[in-house]
Amino acid sequence: MIPGILKSERCEAAAIASRNAEKAAEVAERFNIPTFYGSYEELIHDPAVDAVYIPLPNHLHKPWTIKAIQAGKHVLCEKPAALNELEVRQMAEAAREHKVVFAEAFMYRYHPKHARVRELIDQGEIGEIRGIHGSFTFNNADDKSNVRYSREMGGGSIYDVGCYPISAARMFYGMEPKAVTAHAFFSEEHDGVDMMAHGMLEFDRGLGLTFECGMWAYSRCSLEIAGTEGRIELPSAFGWERMEDQAQILIHTAKGTREEKLGAHNHFALQADALAAAVLDGIPLPYGPEDAINNMRVIDACLKSIHTSTRVTIGR
């Protein structure tokens, strides 16, 4: 995130905070950040800071977002925005009350390849959409002290990476799902969190998302959109390509396979500039607090499903 801010057009990394002043100083020196603090309180009360990015473990998102908002700061909070829908609603209400910008940091959505996919769908390139499948997995299981493997801190694969295909399906369908069925593999070696999960979201018109997410599996980061006349494949759906000539979108139809390359874009920088435009110019964020609330509602249903082995209806 810090390199992205440094590459953005309208933001600068003005200060960094850690519970450990030495660690904060080390990172500040590494990235030429002018100010560092040994506590989060000092940073959110720094008058030179306009907005804060909160990358803390999931269980700390709500308290520190609200504290930052109450200090008059705009907030970009790492995904998932909180531990449940109620917490996100409280964060969004605090932002409304204090008239500041609050957004969930799903950086991938700011990459232009996703707008291009939307164009291809609207142009009928693959006919009518019939379904979406997403995979986001990695293997970090040996690092058992990682916050991802703590139930108290909001660990688990659905919170950490399952939230990506869920948000992508909502984005491309342009609607909210009505039910979910999910199944998970839990590991007592990792505090009983879901280390791998498979799920199916049901949308109106017979549409659906099937997804898999995991933290103890071979790395994948892909999304496939199937249509009546073809399919669109994103081989690095939630990552960003560092090479100008790297294929970003694959379109498969009866005519064959076509690659589209949009060049190397840093979606962290693009996200930072979108936040700046919202703060400085009043341009609404494409994905505001209501989107974060809706995505969290789906995650809540997924978590309920994996723990009860039932199909869970998602309220509106």
C-alpha positions as CSV (number, residue, x, y, z in Angstrom):
1,M,0.0,0.0,0.0
2,I,2.8,2.5,0.9
3,P,4.5,2.2,-2.5
4,G,1.1,2.7,-4.1
5,I,0.5,5.9,-2.2
6,L,4.0,7.1,-3.2
7,K,3.2,6.4,-6.9
8,S,-0.2,8.1,-6.7
9,E,-0.8,11.5,-8.3
10,R,-2.6,13.2,-5.4
11,C,-1.5,11.5,-2.2
12,E,1.6,11.5,-0.1
13,A,2.6,9.3,2.9
14,A,2.8,11.9,5.6
15,A,3.1,9.8,8.7
16,I,3.2,6.2,9.9
17,A,2.3,4.7,13.3
18,S,3.1,1.4,15.0
19,R,2.7,0.2,18.6
20,N,6.5,0.0,18.4
21,A,8.3,3.3,17.7
22,E,11.4,1.6,16.5
23,K,9.4,-0.4,13.9
24,A,7.7,2.8,12.8
25,A,11.0,4.6,12.5
26,E,12.4,1.7,10.4
27,V,9.5,1.8,7.9
28,A,9.5,5.6,7.8
29,E,13.2,5.6,6.9
30,R,12.7,2.8,4.3
31,F,10.0,4.8,2.4
32,N,11.1,8.3,3.2
33,I,8.0,9.0,5.3
34,P,8.7,12.3,7.2
35,T,6.9,11.5,10.5
36,F,6.5,8.4,12.6
37,Y,4.7,7.6,15.8
38,G,4.9,4.9,18.5
39,S,1.1,4.9,18.9
40,Y,-1.9,5.0,16.7
41,E,-3.5,7.8,18.9
42,E,-0.7,10.2,18.0
43,L,-1.2,9.7,14.3
44,I,-4.9,10.2,14.2
45,H,-4.5,13.4,16.2
46,D,-1.8,14.8,13.9
47,P,-3.4,17.9,12.2
48,A,-1.2,17.4,9.2
49,V,-2.8,14.1,8.4
50,D,-6.0,14.3,6.3
51,A,-6.8,10.6,5.8
52,V,-5.6,7.3,7.3
53,Y,-5.3,3.8,5.9
54,I,-6.0,1.1,8.4
55,P,-4.3,-2.2,7.7
56,L,-4.7,-3.7,11.2
57,P,-6.0,-7.2,12.0
58,N,-9.8,-7.5,11.2
59,H,-11.0,-7.2,14.8
60,L,-9.3,-3.8,15.1
61,H,-10.9,-2.3,12.0
62,K,-14.1,-1.0,13.7
63,P,-12.6,0.6,16.8
64,W,-9.7,2.3,15.0
65,T,-11.8,3.4,12.1
66,I,-14.3,5.0,14.4
67,K,-11.6,6.7,16.5
68,A,-10.0,8.1,13.3
69,I,-13.3,9.3,12.1
70,Q,-14.1,11.0,15.4
71,A,-10.7,12.7,15.1
72,G,-11.9,14.1,11.8
73,K,-9.9,11.9,9.5
74,H,-11.1,10.3,6.3
75,V,-10.6,6.5,6.4
76,L,-9.6,3.8,3.9
77,C,-10.0,0.6,5.8
78,E,-8.5,-2.7,4.7
79,K,-10.9,-5.5,3.7
80,P,-13.0,-7.0,5.1
81,A,-14.2,-3.8,6.6
82,A,-15.0,-5.4,9.9
83,L,-16.2,-8.7,11.5
84,N,-19.9,-8.4,10.7
85,E,-22.5,-6.2,9.0
86,L,-23.5,-4.4,12.2
87,E,-19.9,-3.2,12.8
88,V,-19.7,-1.8,9.2
89,R,-23.0,-0.1,9.7
90,Q,-21.7,1.6,12.8
91,M,-18.5,2.7,11.0
92,A,-20.6,4.1,8.1
93,E,-22.9,5.9,10.5
94,A,-19.9,7.5,12.3
95,A,-18.5,8.7,8.9
96,R,-21.9,10.2,8.0
97,E,-22.2,11.9,11.4
98,H,-18.7,13.4,11.2
99,K,-19.0,14.2,7.4
100,V,-15.8,12.3,6.4
101,V,-15.2,9.8,3.6
102,F,-15.1,6.1,4.6
103,A,-14.3,3.3,2.2
104,E,-13.3,-0.4,2.2
105,A,-9.9,-1.0,0.5
106,F,-10.7,-3.5,-2.3
107,M,-7.9,-2.2,-4.4
108,Y,-8.3,-4.6,-7.4
109,R,-11.6,-2.9,-8.5
110,Y,-9.7,0.3,-9.4
111,H,-7.7,-1.5,-12.1
112,P,-8.9,-0.6,-15.6
113,K,-9.2,-4.2,-16.7
114,H,-12.4,-4.6,-14.7
115,A,-14.0,-1.6,-16.4
116,R,-13.0,-3.2,-19.7
117,V,-14.6,-6.5,-18.7
118,R,-17.8,-4.7,-17.9
119,E,-17.6,-3.1,-21.4
120,L,-17.1,-6.5,-23.1
121,I,-20.1,-7.9,-21.2
122,D,-22.3,-4.9,-22.1
123,Q,-21.2,-5.2,-25.8
124,G,-22.4,-8.8,-25.9
125,E,-18.9,-10.2,-26.5
126,I,-19.8,-13.4,-24.7
127,G,-23.6,-13.3,-25.1
128,E,-25.7,-13.4,-22.0
129,I,-23.9,-14.1,-18.7
130,R,-24.7,-17.6,-17.2
131,G,-22.3,-17.8,-14.3
132,I,-19.1,-16.7,-12.6
133,H,-16.4,-18.8,-10.9
134,G,-13.6,-17.3,-8.7
135,S,-10.5,-18.8,-7.1
136,F,-8.2,-17.1,-4.6
137,T,-5.8,-19.3,-2.7
138,F,-2.3,-19.3,-1.2
139,N,-0.3,-21.4,1.1
140,N,1.0,-19.7,4.2
141,A,0.1,-22.4,6.7
142,D,3.6,-22.7,8.2
143,D,3.4,-19.2,9.6
144,K,1.1,-20.2,12.5
145,S,1.6,-17.0,14.4
146,N,0.0,-15.1,11.5
147,V,-3.1,-13.0,12.5
148,R,-5.0,-14.9,9.7
149,Y,-4.9,-17.9,12.0
150,S,-6.5,-16.4,15.0
151,R,-10.3,-16.7,15.5
152,E,-10.3,-13.8,17.9
153,M,-8.7,-11.5,15.4
154,G,-11.1,-12.4,12.6
155,G,-8.9,-15.0,10.9
156,G,-10.0,-17.5,8.2
157,S,-10.0,-17.8,4.4
158,I,-13.4,-16.4,3.8
159,Y,-12.6,-13.2,5.6
160,D,-9.1,-12.9,4.0
161,V,-9.5,-14.0,0.4
162,G,-13.1,-15.3,-0.1
163,C,-14.3,-11.7,0.1
164,Y,-12.6,-11.0,-3.3
165,P,-14.7,-13.3,-5.6
166,I,-17.8,-12.4,-3.6
167,S,-17.2,-8.7,-4.2
168,A,-16.4,-9.3,-7.9
169,A,-19.6,-11.3,-8.6
170,R,-21.6,-8.5,-7.0
171,M,-19.8,-6.0,-9.1
172,F,-20.2,-7.7,-12.4
173,Y,-23.8,-8.8,-11.9
174,G,-24.7,-5.4,-10.5
175,M,-27.0,-7.0,-7.9
176,E,-27.0,-8.7,-4.5
177,P,-27.1,-12.4,-3.9
178,K,-30.2,-14.0,-2.2
179,A,-28.7,-17.1,-0.6
180,V,-25.4,-18.9,0.0
181,T,-24.3,-22.5,0.6
182,A,-20.7,-22.9,1.7
183,H,-18.5,-25.7,3.1
184,A,-15.1,-25.4,4.7
185,F,-12.0,-27.2,6.0
186,F,-11.1,-26.2,9.5
187,S,-7.6,-26.7,11.1
188,E,-7.1,-27.1,14.8
189,E,-3.4,-26.4,14.1
190,H,-4.5,-22.9,13.1
191,D,-6.9,-22.1,16.0
192,G,-9.8,-23.7,14.2
193,V,-10.2,-21.1,11.4
194,D,-11.5,-22.0,8.0
195,M,-8.3,-22.8,6.0
196,M,-10.2,-23.6,2.8
197,A,-13.7,-22.9,1.7
198,H,-16.0,-23.6,-1.2
199,G,-19.2,-21.7,-1.8
200,M,-22.1,-21.0,-4.1
201,L,-24.0,-17.7,-4.1
202,E,-27.4,-17.6,-5.7
203,F,-28.5,-14.5,-7.6
204,D,-31.7,-13.6,-9.3
205,R,-32.4,-14.9,-12.8
206,G,-30.8,-18.2,-12.1
207,L,-27.3,-16.6,-11.9
208,G,-24.6,-17.8,-9.5
209,L,-21.1,-17.5,-8.2
210,T,-19.1,-20.6,-7.3
211,F,-15.9,-19.8,-5.5
212,E,-13.0,-21.4,-3.6
213,C,-10.7,-19.6,-1.2
214,G,-7.9,-20.9,0.9
215,M,-4.7,-20.3,2.9
216,W,-3.4,-23.8,2.7
217,A,-3.5,-24.5,-1.0
218,Y,-1.6,-23.9,-4.2
219,S,-1.7,-20.2,-5.2
220,R,-4.5,-19.1,-7.6
221,C,-6.0,-15.7,-8.3
222,S,-8.5,-16.1,-11.1
223,L,-12.0,-15.2,-12.2
224,E,-14.0,-16.7,-15.1
225,I,-17.2,-15.3,-16.5
226,A,-19.2,-17.7,-18.6
227,G,-21.7,-16.6,-21.2
228,T,-23.9,-18.1,-23.9
229,E,-21.4,-17.3,-26.7
230,G,-18.0,-17.4,-24.9
231,R,-16.2,-16.7,-21.6
232,I,-13.9,-14.1,-20.2
233,E,-10.9,-15.2,-18.1
234,L,-8.9,-13.0,-15.7
235,P,-5.8,-15.0,-14.9
236,S,-4.7,-12.5,-12.3
237,A,-8.1,-11.2,-11.2
238,F,-7.3,-9.6,-7.9
239,G,-3.6,-9.0,-8.4
240,W,-1.8,-6.5,-10.7
241,E,0.5,-7.2,-13.6
242,R,3.9,-5.6,-13.4
243,M,4.8,-6.3,-17.0
244,E,3.4,-4.1,-19.8
245,D,3.0,-7.1,-22.2
246,Q,1.4,-9.4,-19.7
247,A,-2.1,-10.7,-20.8
248,Q,-4.7,-9.3,-18.5
249,I,-8.0,-10.4,-20.1
250,L,-8.6,-13.6,-22.2
251,I,-11.7,-13.7,-24.3
252,H,-12.7,-17.2,-25.5
253,T,-15.3,-17.5,-28.2
254,A,-16.1,-19.7,-31.3
255,K,-13.7,-17.5,-33.2
256,G,-10.8,-18.5,-30.9
257,T,-9.0,-16.8,-28.0
258,R,-8.1,-13.2,-27.9
259,E,-5.8,-11.4,-25.4
260,E,-6.2,-7.9,-24.2
261,K,-3.4,-6.0,-22.5
262,L,-4.1,-2.7,-20.8
263,G,-0.5,-2.1,-19.6
264,A,0.9,-2.1,-16.1
265,H,-1.3,-0.2,-13.6
266,N,-0.8,0.0,-9.9
267,H,-4.3,-0.4,-8.5
268,F,-3.1,0.7,-5.0
269,A,-2.1,4.1,-6.5
270,L,-5.4,4.3,-8.4
271,Q,-7.4,3.5,-5.2
272,A,-5.5,6.3,-3.4
273,D,-6.3,8.8,-6.1
274,A,-9.9,7.8,-6.1
275,L,-10.0,8.5,-2.3
276,A,-8.3,11.9,-2.9
277,A,-10.9,12.8,-5.6
278,A,-13.6,12.0,-3.1
279,V,-12.0,14.1,-0.4
280,L,-10.7,17.1,-2.4
281,D,-13.2,17.2,-5.3
282,G,-16.4,15.7,-3.8
283,I,-16.4,13.0,-6.5
284,P,-18.3,10.0,-5.0
285,L,-16.3,6.9,-4.6
286,P,-17.5,4.1,-7.0
287,Y,-17.7,1.8,-4.0
288,G,-18.8,3.6,-0.9
289,P,-19.9,2.5,2.6
290,E,-23.1,0.9,1.4
291,D,-21.1,-1.5,-0.8
292,A,-19.0,-2.5,2.2
293,I,-22.2,-3.1,4.2
294,N,-23.6,-5.3,1.5
295,N,-20.4,-7.3,1.0
296,M,-20.1,-7.9,4.7
297,R,-23.7,-9.2,4.8
298,V,-22.8,-11.9,2.3
299,I,-19.7,-12.8,4.3
300,D,-21.8,-13.1,7.4
301,A,-24.0,-15.6,5.5
302,C,-21.0,-17.6,4.2
303,L,-19.6,-17.9,7.8
304,K,-23.0,-19.0,9.1
305,S,-23.3,-21.6,6.3
306,I,-19.8,-23.2,7.0
307,H,-20.5,-23.5,10.7
308,T,-24.1,-24.9,10.3
309,S,-23.8,-26.8,7.1
310,T,-26.9,-25.2,5.8
311,R,-28.1,-23.0,3.0
312,V,-28.5,-19.5,4.3
313,T,-30.9,-16.9,3.0
314,I,-29.4,-13.4,2.7
315,G,-31.6,-10.6,3.9
316,R,-32.0,-7.4,1.9
